[in-house]
Structure formats: structure tokens, C-alpha cells
Amino acid sequence: MIDSMTNRDTEATTPDFVVIDVETACSRVSSICQVGIVGFKDGREIFDYETLLDPRDEFNVFNTRIHGIAAHHVVGKPSFSDIHAVVHGHLSGRTTVAHSYFDKGALAAACRIHDRAMIETTWLDSVRVAKRAWPDLESHRLGVLARYLGIEHRHHDALSDARAAGWVIVKAIDHTGLSLADWLAPPRVAGPAPRAAADGPLSGERVAILGEPRDGKLAHLAARLGARVMTGVGSSTTMLVVAGHEPFGRATRASAAFLKAEELRREGSPLRILPSDALRTMAARA
């Protein structure tokens, strides 16, 4: 592992967002022993920064087995206080992505331990983004996402993890059409369910939607077909429409709505569980 700083863009360009990942030497989150930062603009990488750090703390064998960094690797390396200004320069006043908020907590703890100013930045959790962009994936761990999205990735290397998390954001923006500002906005509170059409092929059906809000596109489609859109699965529900394709992923099958629907079916309810494509096919034939 070699300390490196590469600027891939000779122009002084402000990134749309930066991504940070850290590795720690022991159970204390302040014990940062590697930092990786990557800047992204217009869907491409524009700089990266990586360094090993002397955490000024012990190395636990458990942590070393995870990331491969041991005490002898950081002899003569800077401490966090030595590179605080660099990290501050990359993150301060910008949008900073991390895959879960572990890195946010580690950065804050290191600032406290090393008596350095807290870094003021706007945080965005790429786990939350991935769960919303690809809800049917069985796991949203970075390694799983990297394989699914075709991202080159070496797990538990801070620079590689930061780069992969950044590409998750880029691909989520492309996949959903939501902008970075959309992802930063507070989650939208769903409005009232659409009113059912007077008649249609689903007239009399009471439909719950899983994977989209009760006022989303699937809800409006079901209502246009005559269904009454419910806020959740209950004893009177006749259909659960799942946003996604069959076979449904583990996250879908483990959701409260899906489990309730299966319970009602076991008890004799005629409730049907359908993928969203089935609803769209009904609409095409109507």
C-alpha cells in the first residue's frame, strides 16, 4: 500500500460529491489506519487520495485480518492530525458520500482524539441510496453491489471502497433518474392514495403496493384499472402488487407486507401476490 495523490483533471474543478472510506486498527473507531477519498463530477472520477496512517493506537488481529494492515505497515506514516488539513480541504462544504455512517463516526472521533476541528460536510449514505435504487437485492453490502453493478472492487481497501461507493451513487442516479439533490432531499411523505376508477378489470379489488408509495405510479395504474388502493395489507386485501420481477428477492420476501400477505394466504385468503409487470400487462390489455 503506497501513499498516493492523483489529480486526473488538470483544471481546478469542484466535484459534485466526494466519497470517503476509512479502515481502523482496532475496535475504537478513532483508530484510523487508512483513508481513501475520491471526487466525482458529471459521472466520472476527477481525483483520488489515499494514505496509510499511524493510528497512534494498537492494532487488533481481528481488524488486521479484515484489511491486511498491521503495525509494521504504518511505521513512519503520518497520523490523522498530520493529514487533517488535506481531508478538511476535500470534504469541507461539500457533499460527502460514505457506505453507511461508520466513516462519518470514525472521522468525528479522530477529530476529537487528535484535537482537530470537526469537518463540516453534508453526508449521504450510499447504503440508503442503494436500498432505494435496487430494493430487490438480497444485500446492499458494498461487495454485493459492486458485483451486481459491474464495479471493479477490492474490499476493505479504503481507496477501492471509496471508489466503489462513488460509482454506486453514479449508477443509482443513472438508474433512477433522480439527481444528487433528489437523493439529498428528505424522504417524500406519500400523499393520499388515488381514487379508483368507476369501472375496470380490477373493479372490486383492494390492492396494496409493495416497493412504491401509495400515491406512486403503480398505485395510479391500479386505480385506473378500477382497484381501490389500500395503505397496507389487511384482511380485506385481495391483491399485493410488488414493484419488481419474480423471483422476488430476500428483502422483499422478508418485508412485513409480504409476510402478512403470505400469512393471510395460508389462512385461506384468496389474496394474490403479483409482480408489477403483471399489473402493467393487465393495463395493456384493458
C-alpha positions as CSV (number, residue, x, y, z in Angstrom):
1,M,0.0,0.0,0.0
2,I,1.6,3.3,-1.1
3,D,0.6,6.8,-0.2
4,S,-0.7,8.5,-3.3
5,M,-2.5,11.5,-4.5
6,T,-3.5,11.7,-8.1
7,N,-5.3,14.6,-9.9
8,R,-6.9,13.3,-13.0
9,D,-8.2,16.6,-14.0
10,T,-5.7,19.4,-14.7
11,E,-8.4,22.0,-14.3
12,A,-9.4,23.4,-10.9
13,T,-12.8,21.6,-10.8
14,T,-15.1,21.4,-7.9
15,P,-16.6,17.9,-7.5
16,D,-20.3,17.2,-7.4
17,F,-19.6,15.0,-4.4
18,V,-16.6,13.3,-2.7
19,V,-16.5,9.8,-1.2
20,I,-14.5,8.8,1.9
21,D,-13.7,5.4,3.4
22,V,-11.5,4.6,6.3
23,E,-10.0,1.4,7.8
24,T,-9.4,1.2,11.6
25,A,-6.8,-0.5,13.6
26,C,-8.9,-1.7,16.5
27,S,-12.4,-1.5,17.9
28,R,-12.0,2.2,18.7
29,V,-13.4,4.0,15.6
30,S,-10.9,6.8,16.1
31,S,-8.0,4.4,15.2
32,I,-7.9,5.2,11.5
33,C,-5.1,3.5,9.8
34,Q,-6.0,4.2,6.1
35,V,-8.0,6.9,4.4
36,G,-9.3,6.8,0.8
37,I,-11.1,9.8,-0.8
38,V,-12.4,10.0,-4.4
39,G,-14.0,13.0,-6.1
40,F,-16.7,12.7,-8.7
41,K,-18.1,15.2,-11.2
42,D,-20.5,14.7,-14.1
43,G,-20.5,10.9,-13.5
44,R,-16.7,10.5,-13.6
45,E,-13.8,10.4,-11.2
46,I,-11.7,13.6,-11.1
47,F,-9.3,12.9,-8.3
48,D,-8.3,10.4,-5.7
49,Y,-6.3,10.5,-2.5
50,E,-5.1,7.6,-0.3
51,T,-2.7,7.2,2.6
52,L,-1.8,4.9,5.3
53,L,-1.9,6.4,8.8
54,D,-0.2,5.7,12.1
55,P,-3.4,5.5,14.3
56,R,-1.4,6.1,17.5
57,D,-3.3,3.1,18.8
58,E,-3.0,-0.6,19.0
59,F,-3.6,-3.0,16.1
60,N,-6.1,-5.7,16.8
61,V,-5.6,-9.0,15.0
62,F,-9.3,-9.1,14.0
63,N,-9.0,-5.8,12.2
64,T,-5.7,-6.8,10.5
65,R,-7.3,-10.0,9.2
66,I,-10.0,-7.9,7.6
67,H,-7.9,-5.2,5.8
68,G,-4.4,-6.6,5.9
69,I,-2.9,-3.6,7.6
70,A,-0.6,-4.2,10.6
71,A,1.6,-2.1,12.8
72,H,4.7,-2.6,10.7
73,H,2.9,-1.2,7.6
74,V,2.4,2.2,9.2
75,V,5.9,2.8,10.7
76,G,6.8,6.4,9.7
77,K,3.4,7.2,8.3
78,P,1.6,10.4,9.2
79,S,-1.0,10.5,11.9
80,F,-4.6,11.7,11.4
81,S,-3.6,15.1,12.8
82,D,-0.9,15.4,10.1
83,I,-3.4,14.9,7.3
84,H,-6.5,16.6,8.8
85,A,-6.0,19.7,6.6
86,V,-6.0,17.5,3.5
87,V,-9.2,15.7,4.5
88,H,-10.8,19.0,5.5
89,G,-9.9,20.5,2.1
90,H,-11.5,17.7,0.2
91,L,-14.7,17.4,2.3
92,S,-15.5,20.7,4.0
93,G,-18.5,22.4,2.5
94,R,-19.2,19.6,0.0
95,T,-21.5,16.6,-0.2
96,T,-19.6,13.6,1.2
97,V,-20.7,10.0,0.5
98,A,-19.9,7.1,2.8
99,H,-21.2,3.5,2.6
100,S,-23.0,3.5,6.0
101,Y,-22.2,6.2,8.5
102,F,-19.3,4.2,10.1
103,D,-16.9,6.5,8.3
104,K,-18.7,9.6,9.5
105,G,-18.4,8.5,13.1
106,A,-14.8,7.5,12.7
107,L,-13.9,10.8,11.2
108,A,-15.6,12.7,14.1
109,A,-13.9,10.5,16.7
110,A,-10.5,11.0,15.1
111,C,-11.0,14.8,15.1
112,R,-11.8,14.7,18.8
113,I,-9.0,12.4,19.8
114,H,-6.4,14.4,17.8
115,D,-7.8,17.8,18.9
116,R,-8.7,18.9,15.4
117,A,-11.7,20.9,14.2
118,M,-14.8,18.9,13.1
119,I,-15.2,18.7,9.4
120,E,-18.5,20.3,8.3
121,T,-19.9,18.5,5.3
122,T,-23.2,17.2,4.0
123,W,-23.4,13.4,4.4
124,L,-25.1,11.0,2.0
125,D,-25.3,7.3,2.9
126,S,-24.8,5.2,-0.2
127,V,-26.4,2.2,1.6
128,R,-29.7,4.2,1.8
129,V,-29.4,5.2,-1.9
130,A,-28.7,1.6,-3.0
131,K,-31.7,0.2,-1.0
132,R,-34.0,2.7,-2.7
133,A,-32.5,2.2,-6.2
134,W,-32.3,-1.6,-6.1
135,P,-34.8,-2.7,-3.4
136,D,-34.9,-6.3,-4.5
137,L,-31.3,-7.1,-4.0
138,E,-30.8,-9.6,-1.2
139,S,-28.0,-7.5,0.3
140,H,-26.7,-3.9,-0.1
141,R,-23.2,-4.6,1.2
142,L,-20.6,-2.9,-1.0
143,G,-19.1,-6.1,-2.3
144,V,-22.5,-7.4,-3.4
145,L,-23.4,-4.1,-5.1
146,A,-20.0,-4.0,-6.8
147,R,-20.6,-7.5,-8.3
148,Y,-24.2,-6.7,-9.3
149,L,-23.3,-3.3,-10.9
150,G,-20.0,-4.5,-12.5
151,I,-17.8,-2.2,-10.5
152,E,-14.1,-3.2,-10.0
153,H,-13.6,-3.5,-6.3
154,R,-11.1,-4.7,-3.7
155,H,-13.0,-5.0,-0.4
156,H,-11.5,-3.3,2.7
157,D,-9.0,-1.2,0.8
158,A,-10.1,2.3,1.7
159,L,-9.5,3.8,-1.8
160,S,-11.2,0.9,-3.6
161,D,-14.1,1.0,-1.2
162,A,-14.5,4.8,-1.6
163,R,-14.3,4.5,-5.4
164,A,-16.9,1.7,-5.5
165,A,-19.3,3.6,-3.2
166,G,-19.0,6.6,-5.5
167,W,-19.9,4.5,-8.6
168,V,-22.9,3.2,-6.7
169,I,-24.1,6.8,-6.5
170,V,-23.4,7.5,-10.2
171,K,-25.2,4.3,-11.3
172,A,-28.1,5.0,-8.9
173,I,-28.6,8.4,-10.5
174,D,-28.5,6.9,-13.9
175,H,-30.8,4.0,-13.0
176,T,-33.5,6.1,-11.3
177,G,-33.3,9.4,-13.0
178,L,-33.1,11.0,-9.5
179,S,-30.4,13.8,-9.2
180,L,-27.9,14.2,-6.4
181,A,-30.1,16.9,-5.0
182,D,-33.1,14.4,-5.0
183,W,-31.0,11.9,-3.1
184,L,-30.1,14.6,-0.5
185,A,-33.6,15.7,0.0
186,P,-35.6,14.3,2.9
187,P,-37.7,11.3,2.0
188,R,-41.0,12.4,0.5
189,V,-44.1,11.8,2.6
190,A,-46.6,9.9,0.5
191,G,-49.8,11.6,-0.4
192,P,-53.3,10.1,-0.4
193,A,-54.0,7.0,-2.5
194,P,-55.5,7.7,-5.9
195,R,-59.3,7.3,-6.2
196,A,-60.4,4.1,-8.1
197,A,-62.0,4.5,-11.5
198,A,-65.7,3.8,-11.7
199,D,-65.1,0.6,-13.6
200,G,-62.3,-1.5,-15.0
201,P,-60.8,-5.0,-14.9
202,L,-59.8,-4.6,-11.3
203,S,-63.1,-3.2,-10.1
204,G,-63.8,-4.5,-6.6
205,E,-60.2,-5.4,-5.9
206,R,-58.5,-4.0,-2.9
207,V,-54.8,-3.6,-3.8
208,A,-51.7,-2.9,-1.6
209,I,-48.4,-1.8,-3.2
210,L,-45.0,-3.0,-2.0
211,G,-41.9,-1.2,-3.1
212,E,-43.6,2.1,-4.1
213,P,-45.6,4.7,-2.2
214,R,-49.4,4.6,-2.1
215,D,-49.5,7.5,-4.5
216,G,-46.9,6.2,-6.9
217,K,-47.1,5.1,-10.5
218,L,-48.2,1.5,-9.7
219,A,-50.9,2.9,-7.3
220,H,-52.2,5.2,-10.1
221,L,-52.2,2.3,-12.6
222,A,-54.2,0.1,-10.2
223,A,-56.7,2.8,-9.5
224,R,-57.1,3.5,-13.2
225,L,-58.0,-0.2,-13.6
226,G,-60.7,0.2,-11.0
227,A,-58.9,-1.1,-7.9
228,R,-59.1,0.5,-4.5
229,V,-55.6,1.2,-3.3
230,M,-55.0,0.4,0.3
231,T,-52.4,1.8,2.7
232,G,-51.2,-1.7,3.7
233,V,-52.0,-5.4,3.7
234,G,-55.0,-6.3,5.8
235,S,-57.7,-9.0,6.0
236,S,-59.7,-7.3,3.2
237,T,-56.8,-7.0,0.8
238,T,-57.3,-9.1,-2.4
239,M,-54.0,-8.3,-4.2
240,L,-50.5,-7.3,-3.3
241,V,-48.6,-5.8,-6.2
242,V,-44.8,-6.0,-5.8
243,A,-42.6,-3.4,-7.6
244,G,-40.1,-5.7,-9.2
245,H,-39.7,-9.0,-11.1
246,E,-40.1,-12.6,-10.0
247,P,-38.4,-14.4,-8.3
248,F,-38.7,-11.8,-5.5
249,G,-35.5,-11.0,-3.6
250,R,-34.9,-11.9,0.0
251,A,-35.5,-8.3,1.1
252,T,-39.0,-8.3,-0.5
253,R,-39.9,-11.7,0.9
254,A,-38.8,-10.6,4.4
255,S,-40.8,-7.4,4.4
256,A,-43.8,-7.0,6.8
257,A,-46.3,-6.6,3.9
258,F,-45.1,-9.7,2.1
259,L,-45.1,-11.8,5.2
260,K,-48.6,-10.6,6.2
261,A,-49.9,-11.5,2.7
262,E,-48.4,-15.0,2.9
263,E,-49.9,-15.4,6.3
264,L,-53.4,-14.5,5.0
265,R,-53.0,-16.9,2.1
266,R,-52.1,-19.7,4.5
267,E,-55.3,-18.9,6.4
268,G,-57.4,-19.3,3.2
269,S,-57.5,-15.8,1.9
270,P,-57.7,-15.6,-2.0
271,L,-55.2,-12.8,-1.9
272,R,-52.9,-12.8,-4.9
273,I,-49.3,-11.7,-4.9
274,L,-48.3,-10.3,-8.3
275,P,-45.1,-8.6,-9.7
276,S,-45.6,-5.1,-11.2
277,D,-45.2,-6.5,-14.7
278,A,-48.4,-8.4,-14.3
279,L,-50.3,-5.2,-13.5
280,R,-48.8,-3.5,-16.5
281,T,-49.9,-6.4,-18.7
282,M,-53.4,-6.0,-17.4
283,A,-53.3,-2.3,-18.2
284,A,-52.1,-3.1,-21.8
285,R,-55.0,-5.5,-22.4
286,A,-57.6,-3.2,-20.9
